[in-house]
Amino acid sequence: MIDRLHAIGPAPAGRQPTARSGPEGAAFGEILDRARSTLALSSHAQKRIERRQLDLDPARLQRLDQAVQRAAGKGARSTLVLLDSLAVLVDVPGRTVVTALDTTRGKENVFTNIDSVVIA
């Protein structure tokens, strides 16, 4: 529900726009940046990770996040991130893990429709 309407464009003379805060006191831009910087798991990836008992500990998640940031910086859209023996396919613009597998157990290690690979 919208409680107010704000004009688009520069503020009228003598009136400065105020920074609006979210529920935790953070400005909207900060909240948006945090949301963009977190990785999401698709339901398919979540099931694969659980079923295959893949180890995505906090240290690996941090390396994965950094790898996705590097791929995004190069304009990648769909990237394969190699974390030790773990291969993670990521939709870079959506910051979403699509699937993951252990490369030592994979039957047919062929990945299609990717535009980059990051070794993390």
C-alpha positions as CSV (number, residue, x, y, z in Angstrom):
1,M,0.0,0.0,0.0
2,I,1.3,3.4,-0.9
3,D,0.8,6.0,1.8
4,R,2.3,9.0,-0.2
5,L,3.1,10.0,-3.6
6,H,6.4,11.8,-4.4
7,A,7.1,13.9,-7.4
8,I,9.7,12.7,-9.8
9,G,12.6,15.1,-10.6
10,P,14.5,17.7,-8.6
11,A,13.1,18.8,-5.2
12,P,11.4,22.2,-5.1
13,A,13.7,25.1,-4.1
14,G,14.3,25.3,-0.4
15,R,13.3,21.7,0.2
16,Q,15.9,18.9,0.4
17,P,14.9,15.2,0.0
18,T,15.3,13.2,3.2
19,A,16.9,9.8,3.4
20,R,14.3,7.2,4.3
21,S,15.3,4.4,6.6
22,G,14.2,0.8,6.6
23,P,13.0,-1.1,9.6
24,E,16.6,-1.6,11.0
25,G,17.5,2.0,10.4
26,A,19.5,1.4,7.2
27,A,18.9,3.5,4.2
28,F,17.1,1.9,1.2
29,G,20.3,2.0,-0.9
30,E,22.2,0.0,1.8
31,I,19.4,-2.6,2.0
32,L,19.3,-2.9,-1.8
33,D,23.1,-3.4,-1.9
34,R,22.9,-6.1,0.7
35,A,20.1,-7.9,-1.2
36,R,22.1,-7.8,-4.4
37,S,25.2,-9.1,-2.7
38,T,23.6,-12.3,-1.3
39,L,23.4,-15.5,-3.2
40,A,20.1,-17.4,-3.5
41,L,19.7,-21.1,-4.0
42,S,17.1,-22.3,-6.5
43,S,14.9,-25.1,-5.2
44,H,16.6,-27.4,-7.6
45,A,20.0,-26.5,-6.3
46,Q,18.9,-26.8,-2.7
47,K,17.6,-30.4,-3.3
48,R,20.8,-31.3,-5.1
49,I,23.0,-30.0,-2.3
50,E,21.0,-31.8,0.3
51,R,20.7,-35.1,-1.6
52,R,24.3,-35.2,-2.7
53,Q,25.5,-34.0,0.8
54,L,27.7,-31.3,-0.7
55,D,29.7,-29.3,1.8
56,L,28.9,-25.6,1.3
57,D,30.3,-24.2,4.5
58,P,30.6,-20.5,5.3
59,A,34.1,-20.3,3.9
60,R,33.1,-21.9,0.6
61,L,30.0,-19.7,0.4
62,Q,32.2,-16.6,0.8
63,R,34.6,-17.8,-2.0
64,L,31.5,-18.5,-4.2
65,D,30.1,-15.0,-3.5
66,Q,33.5,-13.5,-4.4
67,A,33.7,-15.6,-7.6
68,V,30.2,-14.5,-8.6
69,Q,31.2,-10.8,-8.0
70,R,34.3,-11.3,-10.2
71,A,32.2,-12.9,-13.0
72,A,29.6,-10.1,-12.7
73,G,32.4,-7.5,-13.1
74,K,33.3,-9.1,-16.4
75,G,29.7,-9.1,-17.6
76,A,29.1,-12.8,-17.2
77,R,25.5,-14.1,-17.3
78,S,25.8,-17.8,-16.6
79,T,29.0,-19.0,-15.0
80,L,30.4,-22.2,-13.7
81,V,32.3,-21.7,-10.4
82,L,34.9,-24.4,-9.5
83,L,35.4,-24.6,-5.7
84,D,37.9,-27.4,-5.1
85,S,36.0,-30.6,-6.1
86,L,32.7,-28.7,-6.2
87,A,31.2,-27.3,-9.4
88,V,28.5,-24.7,-9.0
89,L,26.4,-23.3,-11.9
90,V,25.2,-19.7,-11.1
91,D,22.9,-17.3,-12.9
92,V,25.0,-14.2,-12.3
93,P,22.5,-11.3,-12.9
94,G,20.0,-13.0,-10.6
95,R,22.7,-14.1,-8.2
96,T,21.1,-17.5,-8.0
97,V,22.8,-20.9,-7.7
98,V,21.1,-23.1,-10.3
99,T,22.8,-26.4,-9.5
100,A,25.8,-27.9,-7.8
101,L,27.7,-31.2,-8.0
102,D,30.8,-33.0,-6.8
103,T,33.1,-33.3,-9.8
104,T,34.7,-36.4,-8.4
105,R,31.4,-38.3,-8.5
106,G,29.9,-36.8,-11.7
107,K,29.1,-39.2,-14.5
108,E,29.2,-36.8,-17.4
109,N,30.9,-33.6,-16.5
110,V,29.6,-31.6,-19.4
111,F,28.2,-28.1,-18.9
112,T,26.3,-26.2,-21.6
113,N,24.9,-22.7,-22.0
114,I,27.5,-21.0,-19.9
115,D,29.6,-18.0,-20.8
116,S,32.3,-18.1,-18.2
117,V,34.2,-20.3,-15.7
118,V,35.7,-19.0,-12.5
119,I,38.2,-21.0,-10.5
120,A,37.8,-20.0,-6.9
